[in-house]
Amino acid sequence: MSITINNVSKKFGEFTALKDINLEIPNGKLVALLGPSGSGKSTLLRAIAGLEPPDQGQIIINGQDATHVDIRKRNIGFVFQHYALFKHLTIRQNIAFGLEIRKHPPGKTKARVQELLELIQLEGLGNRYPSQLSGGQRQRVALARALAVQPQVLLLDEPFGALDAKVRKELRSWLRKLHDEVHLTSVFVTHDQEEAMEVADEIVVMSNGKIEQVGTAEEIYEHPASPFVMSFIGEVNVLPRTASLFNSHAFGPHHSENGHQDPVFVRPHDFELLTEADDTTVTGTIQRVIHLGWEVQVEVLLTDNTRVLAYLNREQRQQLNPKVGQQVFIKPRAAKVFAGASTTAPAQFIFGTGI
Ligand SMILES: Nc1ncnc2c1ncn2[C@@H]1O[C@H](COP(=O)(O)OP(=O)(O)OP(=O)(O)O)[C@@H](O)[C@H]1O
């Protein structure tokens, strides 16, 4: 079932939580709504659910205008961050709950619950109570409960938000596999870019009640449509165009309307750090070295007082052997400038292949 959102806006008093949202969620896809706190992700999800009717616009589910359809008639499954299971019911009874209130024949309910227990890989635990499960197992049960009634759309609001990092990581790869089996059109809210990139077919990046960009993980990382997206998806150095690093690059004059020069964005892994100078490098001193095992992060203070963050892979680290106080020679391999850095204008100038 596809979902089409046409010109949806929502205000809370004077505050605009959603501004003219247009979005197409294709049938069978898992789409993440990604953005910082307060960007409107949950409001959009709640509008799709029918919990928060929009002030303007339309929500079309499976070709039918659902904007004013009652939530109970939308046939939508939900999983929330704190989706409390019924404590006094067993796992089996929790999963069966929606089917029972819909008066499914008991024999069919039993078979469906068994099928779902297998799907969430908790076959042996059906007779336990929620307090006897881990947080991750409970969220899997919440998911099974949402799927039991065969919804046409599944909505998940930070479903793993309350779990620790390791369980969270396990559950997201599990959710991805589950989706590949079930293929239910799903919308997933998260503020964690890694989670969105790992789980979703498509990512909708939101900021201030607006959509900044829609694309695959690769598209939004490699071709960010705006400075916001570039900064939100992965680390980035935002540097003045006048920094000596860019002296050998012909950016051409470009000033925003307010007269400021647009900043230059460089990903930390797009710096080259050398032990010898050449005519395109700038001299700097290593201020800090952070070892993360698979990569090393170094902070370098350049002679013009610009401070940059660079990431080195293992090979580069072996070549450079970075130490605090060490002199290095640095140049950007790739950089990006946006025309009018506060707007969503496309990139105005790019060099290098990295971005
Ligand atoms: N019922 C409400 N009444 C007033 N303001 C609200 C209401 N619901 C949401 N808001 C405001 O709308 C904005 C968007 O909220 P929303 O919950 O959609 O953000 P979010 O991106 O999901 O953030 P988070 O990740 O923190 O949940 C916030 O500034 C919030 O305070």
The ligand as an ORCA input file, in Angstrom:
! r2SCAN-3c Opt
* xyz 0 1
  N       0.417     18.507     20.950
  C       1.326     19.468     20.786
  N       1.119     20.718     21.231
  C       2.033     21.694     21.039
  N       3.211     21.529     20.404
  C       3.479     20.303     19.935
  C       2.563     19.210     20.094
  N       3.104     18.120     19.520
  C       4.306     18.511     19.030
  N       4.531     19.815     19.267
  C       5.711     20.588     18.851
  O       5.928     20.379     17.464
  C       7.319     20.252     17.185
  C       7.562     18.958     16.447
  O       7.328     17.870     17.323
  P       7.580     16.367     16.921
  O       7.243     15.524     18.088
  O       6.918     16.101     15.638
  O       9.145     16.378     16.701
  P      10.120     15.178     16.477
  O      10.930     15.520     15.276
  O       9.390     13.899     16.450
  O      11.020     15.279     17.756
  P      11.479     14.155     18.815
  O      12.571     13.382     18.125
  O      11.996     14.968     19.958
  O      10.277     13.342     19.135
  C       8.046     20.343     18.524
  O       8.593     21.624     18.656
  C       6.965     20.084     19.539
  O       7.218     20.774     20.734
*
